[in-house]
Amino acid sequence: MPIEILMPALSPTMEDGTLAKWLVKEGDTVSSGDILAEIETDKATMEFEAVDEGVIGKLLISEGTTEVKVNTPIALLLEDGESAEDIGTAQTPVAATPPTPPTPADAPSEAKAQTAPAPMDAAPGTRVFASPLARRIAADKGLDLSQITGTGPRGRIVKADVDGASPQTATTAPSKTAPPASQPADAGAVARIYADRIYTEVPLDGMRKTIAARLTEAKQTIPHFYLRRSVNLDPLLAFRSQLNAQLEKRGVKLSVNDFIIKACALALQQVPTANAVWAGDRILQLTPSDVAVAVAIDGGLFTPVLKDAHQKSLSTLSAEMKDLATRARDRKLAPHEYQGGSFAISNLGMFGIENFDAVINPPHGAILAVGAGMKKPVVGEDGMVSVATLMSMTLSVDHRVIDGALGAELMQAISDNLESPMAMLA
C-alpha cells in the first residue's frame, strides 16, 4: 500500500504551514534524505527531507497552499512493486478538509458515529495529544486537558480549544465556529465601519498570526511590571571608539548593541536568580546566559538567541549577531536558533525612539527595551551642570519570575556594566 507523506511539524509550536514549493514531481525516485519540498512556517522557510525511499506516486497538495495542518497527507510514496494503479485503493484523505457534518435527516446512528466522544469518557492514564502552546495555556489557567475536546488534526488539542475554556466549563467542547480570542467578535463589523473609505485588505500570514497570538497571550497572562532608568553612555562611546580603531585591521566594527548584549549577559551571571523562565507550575533557573535579540523583518520580527553570550568576546558576539540578523531577514533561521533563552533585548534607539515598553516574549522572565542615546544636561556630584549622552532603558519583568527588588538588582548590574565597559573585558 502506498505510504502517506505527512505535513511535518518543523517546530514544537507549529500547527500548520504553507507548502511553498515542491522539489520533486510525480514519478521521481527518492531516497531517504532527499529534499522533497520547501515548507514555510510562521518563522522560516525550511527544507523537508524524505524518510523512506520509493517513487512519488501522487502529490496531494499543490504548491502555494497555505494553512496545511500538521499530519495532513501531502503526497503518496510507492514502494517496490507498486504502481500508480495502487493509489486508487489506498486510504488517502486527499481533501484535507474535515468531513461534512450530518444533516438533520441523517440516521441517528450515523450522527452518533460522527460525533467526537465526550472527553470525560477517556480512560484514566490515556495519553492526551496537545500542542505545546495549548499545554502552556492550560497549565497557566489550571485546566485539565483530559476534559477538553481537541479540534486539531486527529483530535489534537490546539490553542483555540483552551483559549475560551475555564476550569468550570472545561468539559464543554469549544465551538468550532467561534473566532479566536485574539480576533474581534465580528471582523465583518469592523470592515463595515470603513465601507465608505478606500483601504487595502492585507491578509494575515503565518508569522503575523503567531505574533498576534503570542503578544495577546503575553499581555493577558503575564503580570508585567516596568523598571526604568538612564545610563551615561559617554564612557562606553569613548571606549568603543578606541576598540574599533584597534580592530579596524581585522574588519571588525563593534556597535553599541554589541556592548548591550554583553552587559545583559554578564548581569544575568551577576544576578543568577533573575536568569529564569516561567514553566507553568515551576520556574527554571538557567546557568548560561542565553540572550535573545529582536530583529525586525518585513511583516514581523525574529528573536534569534545568542547562546552562552557571557562567555563570548565582543567581536564574536558582533559577528554572530550580524549573521543571525542577516539570516533572520532571509527567513533562513532554524528553530533552535530563535527558540529558548531567558532574557530578550529590543533596541529601537537606532530609529530615534527615546524610550518605550516592550512586551515579554514567553517564557522569558524579562525583556530590556533600549532607547536612543540623547545629549542632555546632567548635574554632577559637585553640583555643576554638564552635558552627557544618556540612554533610556525600560526593563519589562514577569512578576511571577522576578520580584521588584530582584529586578532592580538586575537593572543595576546592567547599568554598571554599560557605564564601566572596560570591566566587561576582565
ABEGO torsion letter per residue (X at the ends): XBBBBBBBBABAABABBBBABBABBBGBBBBBGBBABBBBBAABBBBBBBABBEBBABBABBBGBBGBBBGBBABBBBBBGBBAAAAAABBBBABABBBBBBBAABBAAAAAAABBBBAAABBBGBBBBBBAAAAAAAAAAGBBAAABBBABBGGBBBAAAAAABBAAAAABBBBAABBBAABBABAAAAAAAAAABBBBBBBBBAAAAAAAAAAAAAAAABBBBBBBBBBBAAAAAAAAAAAAAAAAAAGBBBBAAAAAAAAAAAAAAABAAABBBBAGABBBBBABBBBBBBBBBBGEBBBBBBBGAAABBAAAAAAAAAAAAAAAAAGABBAAAABEEABBBBBAAAAGBABBBBBBBOABABBBBBBBBBBBBBBBAAGBBBBBBBBBBBBBBBAAABBAAAAAAAAAAAAAAAABAAAAAX
